[in-house]
Amino acid sequence: MAGTTKPMDGRVCLITGATSGIGRAAAGELAALGARVVIVARDPVRGAAARDEISRETRNHEVALEVADLKSQRQVRDLAARLLAALPEIHVLVNNAGLALAERRLTEDGLEETFAVNHLAPFLLTSLLLDRLRASAPARVVTVASAAHRGAVIPFDDLNGERGFSGWLAYGWTKLANILFTAELARRLDGSGVTATCLHPGVVATGFGREGPLLIREFQRWVGRLLLLDPQRGAETLVWLASSPEVAGASGAYYVKRRLVTPSRAARDAAAAHRLWLLSERLTGLT
C-alpha cells in the first residue's frame, strides 16, 4: 500500500563490497526495508548493474552508487569526501568488502593487499566518517569478520608478509583485526549514540575467494555446492545488526546467526586492540 511506513524509512545506509555475495544481498534487504542505500563498488559497470537491480527489485529509487578501489588510501579518502558532501546524515556504515589472495601483492601505498583491504580500508573509512555518524546518532557501524579469526595471531612485526606470506593466514589475522577494531571502536564511541558490532556471516557461496589460496578455491568448488549458505541467508545477521531494534545500543560484540558469541582469546585482547588502533592510525596518516 502506498504510503506504508517501512522499518528503515529515513535511514541512510552505506555498504561496501555490495556488487555480489552478502553485500549485494544485504543492500537489497536494507533497500526493501525502506533505507536510502549507498553501495560502494570497485567496478563501475558491476556497481551500476547492482544499483539498478536493487532499485528495480525493491521499488526503492533511493539507491546510489559510489566507485572506489578500497586498497588505495587515496581512493578511500576521496570516497569519504564525496560521501560527506552528499550525505547530511549517515545512520549505518557496513564494512563488508574483503578479499583473500593466493599470492602476496602490494598496494600503491606499499602495503600487503589483504591487510590494506580487509582492515586498513574499513579503519580509515570509518574514521573519516565518524563525526558524521556521531551527528546522525543513533547510528551503527557493522563490520563483517569471520570465524577464520580463530587460531589467528596478528604478526605485528611482519604485517606486510615480508618474511613469508600465506593467503589463508593473512585472511585469518585480518579477520581477527576486524574484531579487535570493533572492540576498540566501541570503547571509543561509548556514550556517543554510535554502536560498533561485527559478525561471522557463515560460510557463504560468494566469489570473494576466486583470487584466494587453493584451499579456499577448492573448498568452494567441491564442498560448497552442498554446504555453503546462499548469500541471502549469509546476509541475515548483517541486516539484523544494521536494522533491528533488538540490538539497538548493543556495542563491541561479535555475532553468529543472530547470537552473541565469544570470539577467540586473541580477539578479546584489549591491549592488542589498542596497539592495532595506534598502528593503523600511523599507517593511514591519521595521527
C-alpha positions as CSV (number, residue, x, y, z in Angstrom):
1,M,0.0,0.0,0.0
2,A,1.3,3.4,-1.0
3,G,2.5,5.5,2.0
4,T,3.1,2.4,4.2
5,T,5.9,3.1,6.7
6,K,8.8,0.8,6.5
7,P,11.3,0.0,9.3
8,M,14.2,1.8,7.8
9,D,12.4,4.8,6.3
10,G,14.6,7.9,6.7
11,R,17.8,5.9,7.5
12,V,20.9,6.2,5.3
13,C,22.9,3.1,4.9
14,L,26.3,2.8,3.3
15,I,27.7,-0.6,2.4
16,T,31.0,-1.6,0.8
17,G,31.5,-4.6,-1.4
18,A,27.9,-4.6,-2.5
19,T,28.0,-5.8,-6.1
20,S,27.8,-9.5,-5.2
21,G,27.6,-12.0,-2.3
22,I,26.3,-11.0,1.1
23,G,27.0,-7.3,0.4
24,R,24.6,-7.3,-2.6
25,A,22.0,-9.3,-0.6
26,A,22.2,-7.0,2.4
27,A,22.0,-3.9,0.3
28,G,18.8,-5.3,-1.3
29,E,17.3,-6.2,2.1
30,L,18.0,-2.8,3.5
31,A,16.6,-1.1,0.5
32,A,13.5,-3.2,0.8
33,L,13.2,-2.1,4.4
34,G,13.0,1.5,3.1
35,A,16.5,2.7,3.7
36,R,18.3,5.1,1.4
37,V,21.2,2.8,0.4
38,V,24.6,3.9,-1.0
39,I,26.6,1.0,-2.3
40,V,30.4,1.2,-2.8
41,A,31.9,-0.8,-5.7
42,R,35.3,-1.2,-7.2
43,D,33.9,-1.9,-10.7
44,P,31.7,0.9,-12.1
45,V,29.9,-1.4,-14.5
46,R,29.1,-4.0,-12.0
47,G,28.2,-1.3,-9.5
48,A,25.7,0.3,-11.8
49,A,24.1,-3.0,-12.6
50,A,23.8,-3.8,-8.8
51,R,22.3,-0.4,-8.1
52,D,19.8,-0.7,-10.9
53,E,18.8,-4.2,-10.0
54,I,18.3,-3.3,-6.3
55,S,16.2,-0.3,-7.2
56,R,14.1,-2.2,-9.6
57,E,13.6,-5.3,-7.3
58,T,12.7,-3.2,-4.2
59,R,11.0,-0.3,-6.0
60,N,13.2,1.9,-3.9
61,H,14.6,4.8,-6.0
62,E,17.0,6.0,-3.4
63,V,19.8,3.6,-4.2
64,A,23.0,5.3,-5.1
65,L,26.5,4.1,-6.3
66,E,29.9,5.3,-5.3
67,V,33.0,3.8,-7.0
68,A,36.3,3.3,-5.2
69,D,39.0,0.7,-5.0
70,L,39.4,0.3,-1.3
71,K,43.0,-1.0,-1.5
72,S,44.0,2.6,-2.3
73,Q,44.0,5.0,0.7
74,R,43.8,7.9,-1.7
75,Q,40.6,6.5,-3.1
76,V,39.2,5.8,0.3
77,R,39.8,9.4,1.3
78,D,38.2,10.7,-2.0
79,L,35.2,8.4,-1.3
80,A,34.8,9.8,2.2
81,A,35.0,13.3,0.9
82,R,32.2,12.7,-1.6
83,L,30.0,10.9,0.9
84,L,30.4,13.8,3.4
85,A,29.5,16.3,0.7
86,A,26.4,14.3,-0.5
87,L,25.0,12.9,2.8
88,P,23.9,15.2,5.6
89,E,23.3,12.1,7.7
90,I,24.8,8.5,7.8
91,H,23.0,6.1,10.1
92,V,24.6,2.8,9.2
93,L,28.0,2.0,7.9
94,V,28.5,-1.6,6.8
95,N,32.2,-2.6,6.3
96,N,31.7,-5.6,4.2
97,A,34.3,-5.6,1.4
98,G,37.1,-8.1,1.8
99,L,39.3,-10.5,-0.1
100,A,41.7,-13.5,0.2
101,L,44.7,-13.8,-2.1
102,A,46.9,-16.7,-3.2
103,E,50.0,-14.6,-3.6
104,R,51.4,-11.5,-1.9
105,R,50.6,-8.2,-3.6
106,L,51.5,-4.7,-2.6
107,T,49.2,-1.7,-3.0
108,E,50.2,1.7,-4.2
109,D,50.7,2.6,-0.5
110,G,53.3,-0.2,-0.2
111,L,51.0,-2.3,2.0
112,E,50.1,-6.0,1.6
113,E,46.8,-6.0,-0.1
114,T,44.8,-8.3,2.2
115,F,45.8,-6.2,5.2
116,A,45.0,-3.0,3.2
117,V,41.5,-4.1,2.1
118,N,40.3,-6.2,5.0
119,H,41.5,-3.9,7.8
120,L,43.0,-0.6,6.9
121,A,40.3,0.4,4.5
122,P,37.4,0.0,6.9
123,F,39.5,1.5,9.7
124,L,40.2,4.6,7.5
125,L,36.7,5.0,6.0
126,T,35.1,4.6,9.4
127,S,37.5,7.1,11.0
128,L,36.8,9.7,8.3
129,L,33.0,9.3,8.6
130,L,32.9,9.2,12.5
131,D,31.9,12.8,13.0
132,R,29.0,12.4,10.6
133,L,27.9,9.2,12.3
134,R,28.0,10.8,15.7
135,A,26.0,13.7,14.4
136,S,23.5,11.2,13.0
137,A,23.1,9.2,16.1
138,P,21.6,6.7,16.8
139,A,24.0,5.2,14.3
140,R,25.7,1.8,13.8
141,V,28.9,0.5,12.4
142,V,28.7,-3.1,11.3
143,T,31.9,-5.0,10.2
144,V,32.0,-8.4,8.6
145,A,34.6,-10.5,10.3
146,S,34.8,-14.3,10.2
147,A,35.2,-17.5,12.2
148,A,38.6,-17.7,10.4
149,H,39.9,-15.4,13.1
150,R,40.1,-18.4,15.5
151,G,43.6,-19.6,15.9
152,A,45.0,-16.4,14.2
153,V,47.6,-14.1,15.6
154,I,48.4,-10.6,14.3
155,P,52.0,-10.5,13.2
156,F,52.7,-7.0,14.4
157,D,56.4,-7.4,13.4
158,D,55.6,-8.5,9.8
159,L,52.2,-7.0,8.7
160,N,53.4,-6.9,5.1
161,G,54.3,-10.6,5.0
162,E,57.9,-9.9,4.0
163,R,59.2,-12.9,5.9
164,G,56.8,-15.3,4.3
165,F,53.2,-15.0,3.0
166,S,50.3,-17.3,3.4
167,G,47.0,-16.1,1.9
168,W,45.0,-18.2,4.4
169,L,46.9,-16.9,7.4
170,A,46.7,-13.3,6.2
171,Y,42.9,-13.7,5.7
172,G,42.6,-15.1,9.2
173,W,44.5,-12.5,11.0
174,T,42.9,-9.6,9.1
175,K,39.5,-11.0,10.2
176,L,40.9,-11.0,13.8
177,A,41.8,-7.4,13.2
178,N,38.2,-6.7,12.3
179,I,37.1,-7.9,15.7
180,L,39.8,-6.0,17.6
181,F,38.9,-2.9,15.6
182,T,35.2,-3.3,16.6
183,A,36.0,-3.7,20.3
184,E,38.3,-0.6,20.4
185,L,35.9,1.4,18.3
186,A,33.0,0.6,20.6
187,R,35.2,1.6,23.6
188,R,36.0,5.0,22.0
189,L,32.4,5.6,21.0
190,D,30.9,4.7,24.4
191,G,28.1,7.2,25.2
192,S,28.1,8.7,21.7
193,G,25.0,7.0,20.4
194,V,27.0,5.2,17.8
195,T,27.5,1.4,18.2
196,A,30.0,-0.9,16.7
197,T,29.4,-4.7,16.1
198,C,30.9,-7.4,14.0
199,L,29.8,-10.8,12.7
200,H,30.6,-14.1,11.1
201,P,28.1,-14.5,8.2
202,G,28.6,-18.2,7.9
203,V,30.4,-20.0,5.2
204,V,28.8,-18.4,2.2
205,A,28.8,-19.2,-1.5
206,T,30.4,-16.0,-2.9
207,G,33.1,-15.0,-5.3
208,F,35.4,-13.4,-2.7
209,G,37.9,-16.3,-2.8
210,R,38.3,-16.5,-6.5
211,E,41.8,-15.0,-6.2
212,G,42.5,-16.8,-2.9
213,P,44.6,-19.7,-1.8
214,L,44.0,-23.1,-3.4
215,L,42.4,-24.4,-0.2
216,I,39.6,-21.8,-0.4
217,R,39.0,-22.2,-4.1
218,E,38.8,-26.0,-3.9
219,F,36.5,-25.9,-0.9
220,Q,34.1,-23.6,-2.7
221,R,34.3,-25.7,-5.8
222,W,33.7,-29.2,-4.4
223,V,32.2,-28.8,-0.9
224,G,30.5,-25.5,-1.4
225,R,27.8,-26.8,-3.7
226,L,26.3,-28.8,-0.8
227,L,27.3,-27.0,2.4
228,L,27.7,-23.3,1.7
229,L,25.0,-20.8,2.5
230,D,23.4,-18.8,-0.2
231,P,24.2,-15.0,0.1
232,Q,20.7,-14.2,1.2
233,R,21.0,-16.4,4.2
234,G,24.5,-15.2,4.8
235,A,23.3,-11.6,5.0
236,E,20.7,-12.2,7.6
237,T,22.9,-11.4,10.7
238,L,24.4,-8.4,8.9
239,V,20.9,-6.9,8.1
240,W,19.7,-7.7,11.6
241,L,22.7,-5.9,13.2
242,A,22.2,-2.9,10.8
243,S,18.5,-2.6,11.3
244,S,16.9,-4.5,14.2
245,P,15.6,-2.7,17.3
246,E,16.6,-5.9,19.2
247,V,20.3,-4.8,19.1
248,A,19.8,-1.1,19.4
249,G,22.5,0.0,21.9
250,A,24.5,-3.2,21.6
251,S,28.1,-2.5,21.0
252,G,31.5,-4.1,21.0
253,A,30.3,-7.6,20.4
254,Y,30.7,-10.4,17.8
255,Y,27.6,-12.3,16.5
256,V,27.0,-15.5,14.6
257,K,23.5,-16.5,13.4
258,R,22.0,-13.5,15.4
259,R,23.5,-14.8,18.6
260,L,26.1,-13.2,20.7
261,V,29.2,-15.4,20.6
262,T,32.5,-15.2,22.4
263,P,35.4,-14.8,19.9
264,S,38.8,-16.2,20.4
265,R,41.1,-15.2,23.3
266,A,43.2,-13.2,20.9
267,A,40.1,-11.3,19.8
268,R,39.5,-10.3,23.4
269,D,42.9,-8.8,24.0
270,A,42.3,-5.1,24.8
271,A,46.0,-4.3,24.7
272,A,46.3,-5.8,21.2
273,A,43.2,-3.8,20.1
274,H,44.7,-0.6,21.4
275,R,48.1,-1.3,19.8
276,L,46.4,-2.2,16.4
277,W,44.4,1.1,16.6
278,L,47.5,3.2,17.1
279,L,49.4,1.4,14.4
280,S,46.5,1.7,12.0
281,E,46.4,5.5,12.7
282,R,50.0,5.7,11.7
283,L,49.7,3.6,8.6
284,T,46.7,5.6,7.4
285,G,48.2,9.0,8.2
286,L,45.5,9.8,10.8
287,T,48.0,10.7,13.6
